[in-house]
Amino acid sequence: MEQLRFIHTADLHLGSPFLGMAGLSKDAQDKLKNSTFAAFDRLIAYTLETKPDFVLIAGDIYDGEDRSLRAQHRFQQGMEQLARAGIPVVLSYGNHDHLSGKWARFELPENVYSFGPEVSTYSLPTPKGTVQISGFSYGERHVKRAMIGQYPASDGEGYHIGMLHGSMDGESSHAVYAPFTKMQLISKNYDYWALGHIHLRQVLNEQPPIVYPGNIQGRHRNEQGVKGFYDVTLSKQSTALQFISTSAVHFGAVEVACSGFAHMNELLDVVTERLMTFTQEYSSAAVDVTIVPEDEAAMELLGQTDTASLLETLRETSEAIEPWVWINRLTIAGGTGSEMPAIGEKLMEGMNTWELSDWKAVVNELYRHPKAARFLDPLDDAAANEVLAETEEYLRRFLLERG
């Protein structure tokens, strides 16, 4: 059979709120807020330029179950562009944007096929022949049961691709949804498994390919590295995966070795220079900085320094860097650093994984209170995100100070 070429992407998380960066300039905040859209635009631009046979989107197109108008509009516009170019799209919805959410619906163009809540198989006509694609969308947020048993086995005739938004049994980096084992996927005799849900890019199996493309834009300090999607060339004999970067903002880590410094301004200059080099390579960035003192002079200088004050000063000195860079966290190797207690770190990491709907659920009882409710303004998404950002920044500072 003639080889296929398609785009495999997942976890777009359009409209994702970025919390804990209240000190950023307005321009940088806007760029961060728009970064998922910028990454999506790069995905669409690449697809239009290279004209693959089709596009697969394996879940979590939107960040929340109450899909924002802006996110839906941008996605619909992107699909319209692909429709005009004659490029079909097959998609599923995941735990973040499940089918039970409440939203004002946008009609997607006819080139887009969306899976329903039960596993089904869609026959996609292409110039290379008909491709069978099996998958499902989350009917509700928590799909804890294994869905893999509902996928039909392939007879080996033609191409058969599986789409699954879920996690391998035993996975600990994300909440376990629609669990599966590698052997269960292999047993279906599919030519390719297009996975979603895990934000770390990884290939679980070479033949048949079982692939997570990761998300197209990092959303917090636990999602470091270059993000993007795969351009896949598939034949019955082999598969070629080409990773395409889309990150508009890069979450990463910078280590700065220090020695021979007698004055703090020398240290500030070296760290700033290292940050400038980092942004020249990765563009706009949010980074964890580790300063490594390599001699007694550096250790003495840093030993006389309050780490929280040094972090604040470094943030100020880095404001002039273009493209912009934000220091998430500062650590002094061998010292106390700006790290918080382990319980605080776990709390902050947990906050990063919460959806807006989780936060709304927390305050839901207050808004239903017969006496308190009348004194509260409606909590729309924009106001809620602002409150969350301020809350996270306050909590972060509190935990660091109490370290």
N, C-alpha and C positions, 0 to 999 in steps of 0.2 A: 504493500500500500504506500501511497505517496505520503511523505512526512507532513506533519502539522506544525504550525507555529501559532502560539497563543500567549497571552499575558496571564500570569497567575498572581493575583494580589489579594489582600485580606486586611481586616482591621484598619480601615481608613480613619475611624473615630472622628468623623467630621464634626466640628463644633465642640471639641474637647476643651474644657476649662483648664487653665494652667494656674495652679495654686502655689502660694508660698513665695511669690516673687514681687511683693508689693513695693520694693525699693527700686524697681526698674524705671527708667525714663518712660514717658508716655509712648514715644516712638518705638522703643524696644518692646513695651507691653503689647502694642498693636501688632508688631511683627510676630510675637510669640502667639498671640491670640489667633492670628490668621495663618499660622504655620501649617495646620492640617489642610487648610484650603490651598495653600501654596504647593504643598506636596501633591495634593490631588490634581492641581492644574498641570504639574510636571508629568504625572501619570498620563493624563489625557493628551498632552502635547506629544509625548513620546509615541503613544499609540497611533495618533493621527499621522505622525511622520513615518512610522515603520509599517503600518497597515498589517497587523497580524490577522489570522483567520478568525479569531474571536478573543473575548476577554472573560476570565473567570474571577468573580469577587466572592471570597469564601467567608462572609459574615462580618458583622460589626461595621457596617458602613457608617452608621451614626454612633455618637458617643453615648446617647441616652435614649431610654424608651420613649420619652416625650420629644420626638425629633423636632429640632428647631426649624422654623421657617427658612432661615438663612441657609442652614445645612442642606435641607431638602431642595431648595431652589438651586444651590450650586451643583448638587449632584444631578438634578434633572437637566440643568444646562449642559453638563458634561456628557450625559447620555444622549442628548440631542445632537451634540457635535459628532459623536460616534455614529449615530443613526444617519446623519447626512453623508458620512464617509462610507456607509454600508458595512460597519463593523458590529457584529452581534455581541451581546453581553449576556452571560448567565450568572445569576447571583443568588445568594442566600442571605438571610438575616440571622444574627447570632444572639447571644445572651444580652448584649447591650441594647440592641434595637429590635427586640422580639416583636412578634405580631400582635401581642396583647396591649401594647402601649397606646397612649392617646395622643393623636396628632392630627393636624389638618393635612389631608392627603394631597400629594401631587401625583398627577398621572405621568407615568414613565412612557417613553416612546415605544413603538412596536418592535424595535430591535432588542429590547430587554426582556428576558425571561426570568421570573422570580419563582423560586421553589416555595411550596406551601409547607404546613407543619408536619406532614407525613412524608416519609421517604418515597420519592417517585423518580422516574427516569424520563428525561427529555431528549428527544431526537433532534439534534441540531444539524440542519443541512449546511454544508460548506462546499466550496469548489473542490475539495479533496475527498468528498464523500460525506456520508452522514456519520456524526459522532454521537454516541450514547453518553449522556451525562446524568449521573445519579446523585441526589442530594436532598436536603430538607432545610427548612427555616425553623427557628425556635418559635413555637407557638406561645410560650411563656418564658419568663426570664430564667427560671431554674429548671433546666432539663438534665436531671441527674441520672436518668436511666440510659443504658447503652442503646444507641440507635443502630449500631453496625449490623445487628442481626436482621434488620429490615432491608438492607441493601441486597439487591439481586446479584447472583454470581454472573460473570461474563462468560459467554460461549466462545470468546476468542475471535469471533468474526468482527472485523472492523475495529475501530478504536472505542474504548470504553473508559471514561474518566469518572472518578468519585470525588465529590465535594463534601467536606465534613468540617464543621466548626466545632471543635472539641479538643479533648486532651487525652494523652496516653495514660492508661492506668498507672497510678503511682506518681504522676506528675505533681510537683509541689510548688512550682513557681507561680501558678495561677489556680484559681478555683477549678475543681474538676467538674466538667460538664460533658455530657454525651461521651463517656469514656470508651476507649477501645484499646486493643493490643496490636502490636505490629503484625503478629501472625494473622489476626482476624482480617486486617486490611489486605495482606498478601493473598489470603485464601480466596478473595473475591475475583482474582485473576484480571484485575483492571490494568490498564496501561499506564495510569498516572493517578496519584491521589493528591488533590489540591486541598490542603488543610488550612485552617484558620484558628484563631483564639490565642495561641502562644505568640508573644510579641518578639521572641528571639528567633532570628533566621536560622533554620537548621534543616538538614536532609536526614530523615530518619532511616531511609533505605534507598539504595542505589537502583536496584532493579527488582520489582517495579519502583519507580521514583515515588517516595512518600515525603512530601515537602511542606514545610512551613515557610512562607516568605517573610514572616515578621510583619510589623506594622510599617506604614509609610512615613511616619513621623514620631520620634520619641516624645513622650508626654511628661516625663519627670526624670529625676536623677537615677532611678532604677532601670531606665530604658536607654542605656548608653550605646553609643556606636552608630554607624551609618545605617540608615533605614531606607527601605525601598520595596521593590517587587522583582519577580522573575520573568524574563522573556524566555519562553520554553520552546525548544524545537524537539518534536517527539516523532520517533519512528518505532516500528516494531523491533528494531535491533538495538537502538540506543536513544539516549536523551541528552540534550545539551541545555544547561541552565546558565543563562547570563543574568547576573544581578545588575539592576539599574537603580541607582541612588535617587531618592526624591527629597531627602531631609532638607527642610528650610532652616531649621535650628538644630544644632548638633549638641546632644548631651554627652559629656565626656569627662575625662580625668586628666589632670596635668600635675606632673611631679617636677619640683624645682630643687636642684641640688645647690646648697649654699656653703661657701667657704671663703675665708679671708676677709670677711666684712667686719668693719669696726663701727659703721654707722647705719642706721635704719634706712636712710634714703637709698643707699646702695642696694639693700635688699628689695625695696619697693621697685627700683628700676629693673632689677633682674626678673622679678615676678611679672612685671608689666610687659617686659620684652618677650617673655615666654608665652604670655597670653596673646600677644600680637601675632606671634608665629603660629599659634594654634588656630586663630581665627583666619589667618591667611590660607591655611590648609583646608579648614572646614566651614568657613563663613561664620555666620552668627552662632553663638554657642553659650551654653550654660554648663559650667564645669565645677568639679570638685578639685580643689587645689591642695596638694600635699607638699609642704616645705621640709626638705631633708637637710638638717645641719650636718656638715661633714668635718668640722674642726671645732676646737674649743672656742674660738672667737665667735663663730656663728651660734654655738650652743649658749654662750654667755649672753649674746645679744638677744636671742629669742627668749632666753630665760627671764629677761627683764621686761618682757612684753606681755601685755594682756591680749590673749588671742582674739577675744571678741572685738577689741578696739582695732587690732591689726586687720581683721576681716572687714570692718567698716571702712578703714582707711584704704585698703586695697580695692574695695568696691568703688570708692570715690576716684581713685587714680585710674581705674580701668574705664571710667565713663567716657573718656576721650577716644577709646579704641574703636576703630571702624574696620570691619563690621563689629557690631556690639558684642560684648561678652559679659556674662553675669556669673559671679562666683556663688555657687550654691552653698558650698561648705569649705572651710579651711581646717586643715589638720597639720600639726607640727609633729613630724615623726619623732618618736621617743618622748613626746611631751603630752600634755593634756589635750591640746588641740581644741577645736571648736566642736568636738563631738559631744553628744549628749549621752545620758545613761542608756543602757541597753533597752530598758523598758520604754524610754522616750523614743528611741530609734524605731522600735517595733510599732509604736503608736503612730509615728509620722508615716511610716511605710504603709500602715493600714489605711490612713487617711488618703493616701495617693491612689488607692484602689477603689475608693468609694465613688459611686455615681451620684449625680445631682439628686436623683430620685431617693437615694438612701438618706441624704441629708434632709430632704423634705419630709421623709417619713419620721425622722427624729423630732421635728417641730410640729408634726401634724396634730398631736394632742393639744398643744398650746393654741393652735388656730381653731380648734373645735371647742375650746373652753368657753362656757356661756358668758363669763364676765371679761376674760382677757381678750377674747377675739376681737371685740369692737374697738380696741385701742391699737390694733396691729394693722399696718398697711399690707396690702396684698404682696406676697413674696413671688415676684416673677423671676425668671431664670437669670436675668442680668443682675438683679439685686442680690439674689442668692449667691451667685458666683463671686460677687464683690465681698459679701459677708464672709464667705468661705476663705477667700484669699487673705483677708485681714485676720481671721481667726487662726489660720494656719501659721501666719507670720508671727502673731502674738505668742502662740503656743511654742513655736520653735525658739523664739527669744527667751521665753520663760524657762524652758527646759535647759537651754545652754547656760543661762545664768545660774541655775540651781545645780548644773552639772554634777 
